[in-house]
Amino acid sequence: GATVTVDGKAYSYDVATGSNITVDLSEGKTAEVVVTAADEVTTATYTLSMRDGSTPVEKPSEKYTDLDKVTNNTMRDKVKAAIDMGIMGSTSSTAYVFAPKANIGRKDIAVIIARADLIAGSKDIANAEQADEALKAMYTDGNSAFNDLARCKDVQKAAIRYCAEKEIVKGDGASFNPDGKLTREEIAVILT
C-alpha cells in the first residue's frame, strides 16, 4: 500500500492509540507530508500549515470592486457564489472587476457552462483552473465541428466542443459564432 512520511518520519495510525507523530504548526511553522504510492515511484508532496483562527479567510468575491452595481441582493448573492465557486471570474487581467452589466459572448458562456458542469459532476474538480485543465486535456486533438474558432483561446475551444458534444449549445452548421451574443431565447434553451 501507500506510505506516508511527515517531516521525514514514517507515519502510522492506530485506532486504539492514534497517530505516532505530533506536528507543531504554531507561529508559522510547517510540516512536509510525502505520500508514496504502492508502486514506490509516484509521490505527492504537501506542506501543512495553520492559519491563526482570528483572521477569517477572504472569499474571492470580496476582492471585486464593482459588485455594488448589482442592485438586487439575491442577484448579488448569486454573482458572489459564481465567483466563489470559480465558475466566473474577472473581466480584467489587472483588477477584480466583474462588469455585471456587460454583454457576454457565446464562447464565454460555453466556458462558464462547461466549468459548472465539470465542478458539479466531479469530486476531483473543485475550481475554474482544474476545470480548464480538464477541458484542455479532454480535447488535445484540436478537432472541432466548427470552422470559426481560430481566434478562440484553447480553453474556449475545448469548452465549446464539450458543450456541443453534450448538446448544450449548437452552432449554425459549421459555424459557432463565438463572438456573438446570446439571446434570452438561446439562454432559455441552454438552461432547460
C-alpha positions as CSV (number, residue, x, y, z in Angstrom):
1,G,0.0,0.0,0.0
2,A,0.9,3.7,0.0
3,T,3.2,5.1,2.6
4,V,3.2,8.5,4.3
5,T,6.1,10.4,5.8
6,V,5.8,13.6,7.9
7,D,9.0,15.7,8.0
8,G,10.9,12.5,7.0
9,K,9.4,10.3,9.7
10,A,7.2,7.3,8.7
11,Y,3.5,8.0,9.7
12,S,1.2,5.4,11.1
13,Y,-2.2,5.5,12.7
14,D,-3.8,3.0,15.0
15,V,-7.4,3.2,16.0
16,A,-6.6,2.5,19.7
17,T,-3.6,4.7,20.1
18,G,-4.0,7.3,17.3
19,S,-1.1,8.9,15.3
20,N,2.5,8.1,16.0
21,I,3.5,11.7,15.1
22,T,2.7,15.1,16.6
23,V,3.4,18.1,14.4
24,D,4.0,21.6,15.8
25,L,2.3,24.1,13.4
26,S,2.4,27.1,15.7
27,E,3.8,30.5,14.8
28,G,4.1,29.9,11.1
29,K,5.8,26.5,11.3
30,T,5.1,24.0,8.5
31,A,5.4,20.3,8.0
32,E,6.2,18.4,4.8
33,V,4.0,15.4,4.1
34,V,5.0,13.0,1.3
35,V,2.6,10.3,0.1
36,T,4.2,7.5,-1.9
37,A,2.0,5.2,-3.9
38,A,2.3,1.4,-3.8
39,D,4.5,1.5,-6.9
40,E,7.1,3.3,-4.8
41,V,7.6,5.7,-7.7
42,T,4.6,8.0,-7.7
43,T,4.7,10.6,-5.0
44,A,2.7,13.7,-3.9
45,T,4.2,16.3,-1.6
46,Y,2.1,18.6,0.6
47,T,3.0,21.3,3.0
48,L,0.9,21.5,6.2
49,S,0.4,24.9,7.8
50,M,-2.1,26.5,10.1
51,R,-3.7,29.9,9.9
52,D,-4.4,32.0,13.0
53,G,-8.1,31.3,13.7
54,S,-8.7,35.0,14.4
55,T,-8.3,36.0,10.7
56,P,-11.2,34.9,8.5
57,V,-10.3,33.5,5.1
58,E,-11.2,36.0,2.4
59,K,-13.6,34.8,-0.3
60,P,-12.6,35.6,-3.9
61,S,-15.8,37.7,-4.4
62,E,-14.7,40.0,-1.6
63,K,-11.9,41.3,-3.8
64,Y,-14.3,42.6,-6.5
65,T,-14.7,46.4,-6.7
66,D,-17.9,46.6,-8.7
67,L,-20.4,44.2,-7.2
68,D,-22.3,47.2,-5.7
69,K,-23.6,47.7,-9.3
70,V,-25.7,44.6,-8.8
71,T,-28.5,46.3,-7.0
72,N,-30.7,43.2,-6.4
73,N,-29.5,41.5,-3.2
74,T,-30.5,38.0,-4.4
75,M,-28.7,38.5,-7.8
76,R,-25.6,39.9,-6.0
77,D,-25.5,36.7,-3.8
78,K,-25.7,34.6,-6.9
79,V,-22.9,36.5,-8.6
80,K,-20.8,36.2,-5.5
81,A,-21.5,32.4,-5.4
82,A,-20.5,32.0,-9.0
83,I,-17.2,33.9,-8.3
84,D,-16.5,31.9,-5.1
85,M,-17.2,28.6,-6.8
86,G,-14.7,29.5,-9.6
87,I,-17.3,29.3,-12.3
88,M,-16.9,33.0,-13.3
89,G,-14.1,35.4,-12.8
90,S,-12.8,38.9,-13.6
91,T,-13.2,40.6,-16.9
92,S,-9.8,42.2,-16.4
93,S,-6.4,40.7,-16.1
94,T,-5.2,43.5,-13.8
95,A,-8.1,44.1,-11.4
96,Y,-11.0,42.3,-9.7
97,V,-13.8,43.6,-12.0
98,F,-17.0,41.6,-12.7
99,A,-18.6,44.0,-15.1
100,P,-22.2,42.9,-14.2
101,K,-23.9,44.9,-16.9
102,A,-21.5,43.8,-19.7
103,N,-22.7,41.5,-22.5
104,I,-21.2,38.1,-22.7
105,G,-20.2,36.2,-25.8
106,R,-21.2,32.7,-26.8
107,K,-17.6,31.4,-26.3
108,D,-17.6,32.7,-22.7
109,I,-21.0,31.2,-21.9
110,A,-19.6,27.8,-23.1
111,V,-16.7,28.1,-20.7
112,I,-19.0,29.0,-17.8
113,I,-21.3,26.1,-18.5
114,A,-18.5,23.6,-19.0
115,R,-16.8,24.7,-15.8
116,A,-20.1,24.5,-13.8
117,D,-20.8,21.0,-15.3
118,L,-17.4,19.7,-14.5
119,I,-17.2,21.1,-11.0
120,A,-20.7,19.8,-10.2
121,G,-20.0,16.4,-11.8
122,S,-16.6,15.5,-10.4
123,K,-15.2,15.3,-6.9
124,D,-11.7,15.8,-8.4
125,I,-12.5,19.2,-10.0
126,A,-13.1,21.9,-7.5
127,N,-12.3,25.2,-9.2
128,A,-12.0,27.0,-12.6
129,E,-8.3,26.2,-13.0
130,Q,-8.9,22.5,-12.5
131,A,-12.0,22.6,-14.8
132,D,-10.0,24.4,-17.5
133,E,-7.1,22.0,-17.3
134,A,-9.6,19.0,-17.6
135,L,-11.2,20.6,-20.6
136,K,-7.9,21.2,-22.4
137,A,-6.8,17.6,-21.6
138,M,-10.0,16.2,-23.0
139,Y,-9.6,17.9,-26.3
140,T,-6.0,17.9,-27.2
141,D,-6.5,16.9,-30.8
142,G,-7.7,20.3,-32.0
143,N,-10.7,18.9,-33.8
144,S,-13.9,20.8,-33.8
145,A,-17.2,20.6,-35.6
146,F,-17.0,24.4,-36.1
147,N,-14.7,26.3,-38.5
148,D,-14.8,29.7,-36.9
149,L,-12.9,29.1,-33.6
150,A,-9.4,30.2,-34.8
151,R,-9.3,33.3,-32.6
152,C,-10.6,31.5,-29.5
153,K,-8.3,30.5,-26.6
154,D,-7.7,26.8,-26.2
155,V,-10.0,26.6,-23.2
156,Q,-12.8,28.3,-25.1
157,K,-12.4,25.9,-28.0
158,A,-12.4,22.9,-25.6
159,A,-15.5,24.3,-23.7
160,I,-17.4,24.9,-27.0
161,R,-16.6,21.3,-28.1
162,Y,-17.6,19.9,-24.6
163,C,-20.9,21.8,-24.7
164,A,-21.6,20.9,-28.3
165,E,-21.0,17.2,-27.7
166,K,-23.3,17.3,-24.7
167,E,-25.9,19.1,-26.9
168,I,-25.9,22.1,-24.5
169,V,-25.0,24.6,-27.3
170,K,-25.4,24.4,-31.0
171,G,-23.9,26.2,-33.9
172,D,-25.3,27.1,-37.3
173,G,-23.9,24.3,-39.5
174,A,-20.2,24.6,-39.5
175,S,-20.1,27.9,-37.6
176,F,-20.5,28.6,-33.9
177,N,-20.3,32.4,-33.9
178,P,-18.0,32.5,-30.8
179,D,-18.1,36.3,-30.5
180,G,-21.9,36.6,-31.0
181,K,-24.1,37.5,-28.0
182,L,-26.7,35.1,-26.8
183,T,-30.3,36.0,-26.9
184,R,-32.7,35.4,-24.0
185,E,-34.3,32.6,-26.1
186,E,-30.9,30.9,-26.6
187,I,-30.1,31.1,-22.9
188,A,-33.6,29.6,-22.1
189,V,-32.8,26.7,-24.3
190,I,-29.4,26.1,-22.7
191,L,-30.8,26.2,-19.2
192,T,-33.7,23.8,-19.8
